[in-house]
Amino acid sequence: MRNKKELVIPKFASEKEDAQWHDRHRRQLEEAFLERLKAGEGLTLKQVLARAKLRPVTIRLANRDIETARKLAARKGIGYQTYIKMLLHEALHRESNRR
């Protein structure tokens, strides 16, 4: 049984608001995560990837593009690989809707 009140993640109007909220609640989120792991509720990376239907890929990018992505991602408070994945997803969605 959990003693602490469960943390509810709200809807965010922007990525910046999302990043700020997660930064402010980092300790609580980490504690909740550790509790779930101890209770056997955690998933392995393999399980997470299987559920998300993600497949790792390798691509070669220019150093300049990676550095630009790092800077832009840092402004948003997210990792550069996540940022690149978001951009790719948006571009693919936009292109597929052009038909």
C-alpha positions as a Markdown table, in Angstrom:
| # | Residue | x | y | z |
|---|---|---|---|---|
| 1 | Met | 0.0 | 0.0 | 0.0 |
| 2 | Arg | 1.3 | 3.4 | -0.9 |
| 3 | Asn | 1.4 | 6.0 | 1.9 |
| 4 | Lys | 2.0 | 9.0 | -0.3 |
| 5 | Lys | -0.6 | 10.7 | -2.5 |
| 6 | Glu | -0.2 | 9.7 | -6.1 |
| 7 | Leu | 1.3 | 12.3 | -8.3 |
| 8 | Val | -1.0 | 13.3 | -11.2 |
| 9 | Ile | 0.7 | 14.7 | -14.3 |
| 10 | Pro | -1.4 | 17.5 | -15.8 |
| 11 | Lys | -1.9 | 18.4 | -19.4 |
| 12 | Phe | 0.5 | 21.1 | -20.6 |
| 13 | Ala | 0.1 | 23.9 | -23.0 |
| 14 | Ser | 3.7 | 23.8 | -24.2 |
| 15 | Glu | 6.9 | 21.7 | -24.1 |
| 16 | Lys | 8.4 | 24.4 | -21.9 |
| 17 | Glu | 5.6 | 24.2 | -19.4 |
| 18 | Asp | 5.9 | 20.4 | -19.4 |
| 19 | Ala | 9.7 | 20.5 | -18.9 |
| 20 | Gln | 9.3 | 23.0 | -16.0 |
| 21 | Trp | 6.7 | 20.9 | -14.2 |
| 22 | His | 8.8 | 17.8 | -14.5 |
| 23 | Asp | 11.9 | 19.7 | -13.3 |
| 24 | Arg | 9.9 | 20.9 | -10.2 |
| 25 | His | 8.5 | 17.5 | -9.5 |
| 26 | Arg | 11.6 | 15.5 | -10.3 |
| 27 | Arg | 12.2 | 14.2 | -6.8 |
| 28 | Gln | 8.6 | 13.0 | -6.4 |
| 29 | Leu | 8.7 | 11.3 | -9.8 |
| 30 | Glu | 11.9 | 9.5 | -9.0 |
| 31 | Glu | 10.6 | 8.3 | -5.7 |
| 32 | Ala | 7.4 | 7.0 | -7.3 |
| 33 | Phe | 9.5 | 5.3 | -10.0 |
| 34 | Leu | 11.7 | 3.6 | -7.3 |
| 35 | Glu | 8.6 | 2.5 | -5.4 |
| 36 | Arg | 7.1 | 0.9 | -8.4 |
| 37 | Leu | 10.4 | -0.9 | -9.2 |
| 38 | Lys | 10.7 | -2.2 | -5.7 |
| 39 | Ala | 7.1 | -3.5 | -6.0 |
| 40 | Gly | 8.0 | -5.3 | -9.2 |
| 41 | Glu | 5.8 | -3.0 | -11.3 |
| 42 | Gly | 8.7 | -1.7 | -13.5 |
| 43 | Leu | 9.4 | -2.8 | -17.0 |
| 44 | Thr | 12.7 | -3.7 | -18.6 |
| 45 | Leu | 13.9 | -1.7 | -21.6 |
| 46 | Lys | 13.1 | -4.6 | -23.9 |
| 47 | Gln | 9.5 | -4.7 | -22.6 |
| 48 | Val | 9.1 | -0.9 | -23.0 |
| 49 | Leu | 10.3 | -1.0 | -26.6 |
| 50 | Ala | 8.1 | -4.0 | -27.4 |
| 51 | Arg | 5.0 | -2.2 | -26.0 |
| 52 | Ala | 5.9 | 1.1 | -27.8 |
| 53 | Lys | 6.6 | -0.7 | -31.1 |
| 54 | Leu | 9.9 | 1.1 | -31.4 |
| 55 | Arg | 12.9 | -0.1 | -33.3 |
| 56 | Pro | 16.3 | 1.3 | -32.9 |
| 57 | Val | 18.0 | 2.7 | -36.1 |
| 58 | Thr | 21.3 | 4.1 | -36.9 |
| 59 | Ile | 21.7 | 7.2 | -39.1 |
| 60 | Arg | 24.7 | 9.3 | -39.9 |
| 61 | Leu | 24.2 | 13.1 | -39.4 |
| 62 | Ala | 26.5 | 16.0 | -40.0 |
| 63 | Asn | 28.2 | 17.2 | -36.8 |
| 64 | Arg | 26.8 | 20.7 | -37.4 |
| 65 | Asp | 23.2 | 19.3 | -37.5 |
| 66 | Ile | 23.8 | 17.4 | -34.3 |
| 67 | Glu | 25.1 | 20.5 | -32.5 |
| 68 | Thr | 22.2 | 22.6 | -33.8 |
| 69 | Ala | 19.8 | 19.9 | -32.6 |
| 70 | Arg | 21.5 | 19.8 | -29.1 |
| 71 | Lys | 21.2 | 23.6 | -28.7 |
| 72 | Leu | 17.5 | 23.7 | -29.8 |
| 73 | Ala | 16.7 | 20.7 | -27.7 |
| 74 | Ala | 18.3 | 22.3 | -24.6 |
| 75 | Arg | 16.1 | 25.3 | -25.0 |
| 76 | Lys | 13.1 | 23.1 | -24.9 |
| 77 | Gly | 14.5 | 21.1 | -21.9 |
| 78 | Ile | 14.6 | 17.8 | -23.8 |
| 79 | Gly | 17.3 | 15.5 | -25.1 |
| 80 | Tyr | 18.6 | 16.0 | -28.6 |
| 81 | Gln | 17.7 | 12.5 | -29.8 |
| 82 | Thr | 14.2 | 13.0 | -28.6 |
| 83 | Tyr | 14.1 | 16.4 | -30.4 |
| 84 | Ile | 15.3 | 14.8 | -33.6 |
| 85 | Lys | 12.7 | 12.1 | -33.3 |
| 86 | Met | 10.0 | 14.7 | -32.8 |
| 87 | Leu | 11.1 | 16.6 | -35.9 |
| 88 | Leu | 11.2 | 13.5 | -38.0 |
| 89 | His | 7.8 | 12.5 | -36.8 |
| 90 | Glu | 6.3 | 15.9 | -37.6 |
| 91 | Ala | 8.0 | 16.0 | -41.0 |
| 92 | Leu | 6.7 | 12.5 | -41.9 |
| 93 | His | 3.2 | 13.4 | -40.8 |
| 94 | Arg | 3.2 | 16.7 | -42.7 |
| 95 | Glu | 4.5 | 15.0 | -45.9 |
| 96 | Ser | 2.0 | 12.1 | -45.6 |
| 97 | Asn | -0.9 | 14.7 | -45.4 |
| 98 | Arg | 0.2 | 16.5 | -48.6 |
| 99 | Arg | -1.3 | 13.8 | -50.8 |
